[in-house]
Amino acid sequence: MATLPRALIVGCGYVGQHLARSLSADHILYGIVRGTTNVRTLRALGIEPIVLDLDAVTHRDLSPTWYRASPIFYFAPPPQNGESDARIHGFLNALIEQPAGLIYISTTGVYGDLRGAVADESTSLNPSSPRARRRASAEEITRVWCHEHSVRRVVLRVPAIYGPGRLPLDRLRSGEPTVIESEAPIINRIHVDDLVNACVAVANNANARGVYNISDGNELTMTAYLNRVAMHAQLPAPSQISLEHAQLTLKPEMLSYLGESRRISSSRIRSELGIELRYADVDAGIVDSLKEEAANIERRDDK
């Protein structure tokens, strides 16, 4: 009987777990996680958990069995401090053998504020936040390491990820206001299922190399998106305040998204790799996410 292919997922959070659901039927999956909290959940998804501290990983910690002739999907975030990603640098340098490929999830935040202009893969990087600068650092670290070790590398620059369990329902229920439509930035998005399909597609396509944007193409402001989620979830639409007022009242994490506006072009991943999105229609993505979220809650309540 033929041996199933393997894959290593580094960082088994929201995206990593959705990827496991896509691959578990015909792959042997290994997943590196920091703690033991979700070990039972990961095993139920078909992932063999490997508990490691990526900030202190060594050659002895990484078995080639997990990634030999296999792709590595790297979803772990950079450290919370500093200007570079020492975490991925240490991980790559601890690999004993070369993987079949490295698929790294970055962010469209590396483009910085374009004041609503379009960004494609040739757009210069201008990350304005420390978080985005660490992502840009990680991209460069992977580029150098993969070039030196002749490993195929794919970077997916990803905007805000939504899906079941990742809709702003708590924010809407709390009554937190949003910025008036005319002053709100454009926030690009991708449904988690489309991101996972792109990850699988680039892993299986030997011609996929370099950087690709992945976005659903909907040029919605943050306010328009919140209004659509509220409508489909049958919740009150958020009240709207001026950007000046928002600077004084909204949480710092939310304010960080208000200072950047851009439109993300993902034509390259479609034209070169033929990847088609299931949720190019954001309304369909919201509706299906709500249905799946409700079904997940019902299954948990039945246990």
N, C-alpha and C positions, 0 to 999 in steps of 0.2 A: 504494500500500500504506500502511495506517495506521501511524503512528509509535507505537512502544511507549511506554507510560508510564515515567517515571523515578522514582527514589527515591534519596535520599542517606542513607547510614548513617554516623554519626559514632561511631567506635569499633567496629572489626571484630574483636572478640574472640570468645569462645565464643557469646554470643547473636547477635551480628552475623553470624557465619558461618552459623549455623543459619537466620537470617532470609533470608540470601542464597540458601540452598538452596530455600527456599519461594518466592522471588520471581523467581529468575533466568530461568525459562522464559518469562515474559511481561513482564519489566521490563528497562530499562536501569539498571544499578546503579552508583553511585559510592560509594566508601568512603574516609573520612578515617582515616588511621593515622599514628602517631607516627614509626615507623621502617620500614626496608625489609625486615625479617626475613621477613615473611609475604607479600610482594608476589606471589610465584609461586603460593602457595596461594590468595590472594584472586582472582587472575585465573582460576584453575581453577574457582572457584566462580561466576564470572560477574560479579565486581566489578572495576570499573576503579579501581585504588588511587590515592589522592591522599595523598602524604606531606607532612604539615604538623605544625608544633608549635602546638597549640591555645593554649599559654600566650603565644604571640607573634603570633597571627594578625591580619591586617589586611584592609581592604577589597580590596586587590590580590590577596590569596591565594584568595578565594572566588569562583569563577565562578558567575554566576546560572544558567548552563547546567546545573549539577549539581542544582539544586533548584527551578527555575522551574516554577510550577504543579504542584509535586510535594511529597510529604511528606518531612520530615526525621525520621529515627529517631535519637535522641541516646542513645547507650549509653556514652559516655566517662565514666570516673569523675571525681569531683572531685579537686583536688590532695590530696596526702597531709598537708598541714599547713594550719593556719588554721581559722577558724570559718565561712568562707563559701566559695562556689564562684566564684572569679574567672575560672575557665576557661570556664564556660558563659556568663558575663556577657560576656567578650571575644568569644566566638564569635558570639553573637546580635547584638552591636553591630557586628560586621564584615560582616553580611549586607547586600548591596546591594538585594536585592528581597525581597519577602515570600514565604515558602513557602506551599504549600497547607495545611500543618498541621505541628505539632510534636508528636511522640510521645516523651515523656521517661520513662526508666526510673528510678524512685526505689526506696526501700526501706521495708519495714514497720518498720524500726528507728526511723523518725521518731516512732513512738508511744511509744517507751521501754518501761520495765518496767510491765506492767499486772497482774503477779502472777497470771497465768492468765486474766484477764478478757478479754472479747471487744472487739475494735476494729473499727469500721466507719469509713466515710469521714468521719463527723461527729465522731469521737473527737478530742479535743484532742491536738496534737502536744506531745511531751515528750521529745525526743531526749536521751539521757544520754551518748552517746559523741561525740567530735569527728567521727568518720566520719558518724554519723547527723545531726549538726548541719549539716554541710556539705551533706548531701542536702536537709535542710529549707530551707536557704538557696537551693539550686538551684531547688527548687519555687517559692519566692517570686519569684526572678529570672525564671523562665519565665512565671509568672502576670502580672507587671507588664509584661514586654516584649510578650507576646502580646496583652494588653489594649490596650496603646498602639498596636500595629501591626495590630490587628484580625485576628489569626491564630488559627485554631482550635488549642486546646491540649488534649492528653490526658496525664495523669500516671498511670502504672501503678506502684502501690506493690507491690513484689515481695519475697517472703521468700527463703529459701535456694533456689537453683536447682540441680536435679539432672538427670541424664541420662547418656548415654554419655560416658565420659571424666570425669564429675563425680560418681562414687560414691566413698565413703571406703574404697576397697580397700587403699590403701597404709597407711592408719591401722590397719585391721584386721590386716593382715599384720605390722605392726611390733609388735603386741601392746600398743599404748597403751591404758591403762584408760579407763573412762568413769565417770560419776557413777551411784550407785545409783538405781534407778528412782524411788523415793519422793522423792528430792531433785532429780531432773533437771528442767530447764525444758522447757516446750512450745516446740518449734521448728517453725514452719510451713514448707511447701515448695511448689514448683511445678515440674513437669517442663518442660524447655526447649521441647519441642514445643508444649505448651499455652501457654506464654508467647509463643512466636512466633505462634501462631494468634491470640492476643489482640491482638498488635501489628498484624497484618494486618487484623483485623476492625475495630479502632478507626480505623485509617488509612482504611479504605474506607467508614466510616459517618459521614456528615456530622452526625449527631445525637450522636455521641460527643464529649463535652466534659467537662473538669474531671478530677477524681481518681477512680480506681477501684482497689480492692484486687483482687489476683489471687492466689488460693491454692487448693490442691487440697482444702481442707476437712478434711484428716486431722489430728486433734489429737494428734500423737505427741510424746512426749518424745524428746530426743536419744538416750537409751539405747535406747528401743524401736525407733527407726529404725536404729541401728547393728546391733541384734540381727537385724532383718529383712534388712538387706543381707548380714550374715554368713551367715544361713540360706540365702538364695538363691544366694550365691556359694560356698557350701560351705566357708566359712572359720570358724575358731573364734570364738565370741562373745567380745567384750572382757570382761576382768575388771572388777568394779565396786568403786569406792572412795567414801568419803564426800565430800561437798562440801567439808568442811573440809580433808581430805587433798588434794583436787584443787587447792585454792588454792596448795598448796605444790609440786605436782609437774607439773601440766599447763602447756602452753605458753601465753604471754600471749594469743595470738590465739584459742585455744580458750576461755580463761577469759572473754574478752569476751562470749561467747555464753551463758555460764552465769548471768550476772547479770540476764537479762531473760526473762520468760515471758509469753506472750499468745496469744490465739486470734484468728485473722484471719477476718473475715466478708467473703466476696466475692459476696454475694447481689446487690449492685447491678449488677455487670457481667453477671450472668446474667439478671436480671429485666428490665433496661432494654435490653440489647444482644443478649440471646439467645445468649450465648456458652456453649457446652457444652464441658466438659473431656474430653479423651480419657483422661486418667489421673487420674480421681477416686479410683481404686483404686491406692494407692501400691505395693502388691505387684506389680501389673501393670506399673507404671512401672519398678520396679527390675528385674524379669525382662526386659522388652524392652530396657532400657538395657544390661544385661549381654550380651544377644544381639547388639545392634548393636556394642557395644565389641569383642566377640570377632570379629565379621565384619570390622570395620575393621582389627584387628590382622592377620587372615588376609590381607586385601587388601594391606596393606603388606609382609607377608612374601613375597607372590607376585611383587612387583615386582623 
